[in-house]
Amino acid sequence: MYKIDINTSKKIFSLVAEGMFTVDEAKNCLKDYESKLKSINVNDYVLLVDARKQSTSTPEVGELLVEALQKYLSTPFKKRYYVKLDSIVAMSQIKRLGGKEFEDKFDVVNTPEEVINSL
């Protein structure tokens, strides 16, 4: 399950992901992400990814997750935040798949409210 929301007053582009994604769901999420980006000036927005409830992924979904992370990193958001996952294994998978660039370009926070309340 995923949800993409654009908060125009706080200038937050948020993506919430939960559970274990199927390949089709991961592909649909990527399409929705790209579609919704067209409605905003990304330079003015922060990206908030909240995947606390996301499970570890299959290798096929992992490949799409790498593609998603690359899209998040290449989109010129004002700033990027990633809510720390509840699963230590899933969080280590994200860090491994995202590599050094993920760690350099994302600020990891404990809750989405940390970001929302700071803007």
For each residue, the residues with C-beta under 8 A, 3 or more apart:
1: 17 18 19 25
2: 15 16 17 18 21 25 29 32
3: 15 16
4: 13 14 15 16 29 32 33 36
5: 12 13 14 15 16
6: 12 13 14 36 39 40 45
7: 10 11 12 13 14 116
8: 11 40
9:
10: 7 116 119
11: 7 8 44 45 46 78 119
12: 5 6 7 45 46 48 115 116 119
13: 4 5 6 7 36 37 40 42 45 46 47 48 77
14: 4 5 6 7 47 48 49 50 112
15: 2 3 4 5 29 33 47 48 49 50 51
16: 2 3 4 5 50 51
17: 1 2 21 29 49 50 51 53 54
18: 1 2 51 52 53 54
19: 1 53 54 55
20: 54 55 56 57 58 61
21: 2 17 25 26 29 54 57 61 64 65
22: 25 26 61
23: 26 27 58 60 61 64
24: 27 28
25: 1 2 21 22 28 29
26: 21 22 23 29 30 61 64 65 68
27: 23 24 30 31 64
28: 24 25 31 32
29: 2 4 15 17 21 25 26 32 33 68
30: 26 27 33 34 64 67 68 71
31: 27 28 34 35
32: 2 4 28 29 35 36
33: 4 15 29 30 36 37 68 71
34: 30 31 37 38 71
35: 31 32 38
36: 4 6 13 32 33 39 40
37: 13 33 34 40 42 75
38: 34 35
39: 6 36
40: 6 8 13 36 37 44 45
41: 44 45
42: 13 37 45 75 76 77 78
43: 76 77 78
44: 11 40 41 78
45: 6 11 12 13 40 41 42 77 78
46: 11 12 13 77 78 79 80 81 115 119
47: 13 14 15 72 75 77 79 80 81
48: 12 13 14 15 81 83 112 115 116
49: 14 15 17 72 80 81 82 83 106
50: 14 15 16 17 83 112
51: 15 16 17 18 54 82 83 85 90 94
52: 18 83 84 85 86
53: 17 18 19 86
54: 17 18 19 20 21 51 57 85 87 90
55: 19 20 87 90
56: 20 87 89 90 93
57: 20 21 54 61 62 65 90 93
58: 20 23 61 62
59: 62 63
60: 23 63 64
61: 20 21 22 23 26 57 58 64 65
62: 57 58 59 65 66 93 97
63: 59 60 66 67
64: 21 23 26 27 30 60 61 67 68
65: 21 26 57 61 62 68 69 94 97
66: 62 63 69 70 97 98
67: 30 63 64 70 71
68: 26 29 30 33 64 65 71 72
69: 65 66 72 73 94 97 98 102
70: 66 67 73 74
71: 30 33 34 67 68 74 75
72: 47 49 68 69 75 77 80 106
73: 69 70 80 98 101 102 105
74: 70 71
75: 37 42 47 71 72
76: 42 43
77: 13 42 43 45 46 47 72 80
78: 11 42 43 44 45 46
79: 46 47 107
80: 46 47 49 72 73 77 105 106 107
81: 46 47 48 49 106 107 108 109 115
82: 49 51 94 102 106 107 108 109
83: 48 49 50 51 52 108 109 110 111 112
84: 52 91 108 109 110
85: 51 52 54 88 90 91 94
86: 52 53 90
87: 54 55 56 90 91
88: 85 91 92
89: 56 92 93
90: 51 54 55 56 57 85 86 87 93 94
91: 84 85 87 88 94 95
92: 88 89 95 96
93: 56 57 62 89 90 96 97
94: 51 65 69 82 85 90 91 97 98 102
95: 91 92 98 99 102 103
96: 92 93 99
97: 62 65 66 69 93 94 102
98: 66 69 73 94 95 101 102 103 106
99: 95 96 102 103
100: 103 104
101: 73 98 104 105
102: 69 73 82 94 95 97 98 99 105 106
103: 95 98 99 100 106
104: 100 101
105: 73 80 101 102
106: 49 72 80 81 82 98 102 103
107: 79 80 81 82
108: 81 82 83 84
109: 81 82 83 84 112 114 115
110: 83 84 114
111: 83 114
112: 14 48 50 83 109 115 116
113: 116 117
114: 109 110 111 117 118
115: 12 46 48 81 109 112 118 119
116: 7 10 12 48 112 113 119
117: 113 114
118: 114 115
119: 10 11 12 46 115 116
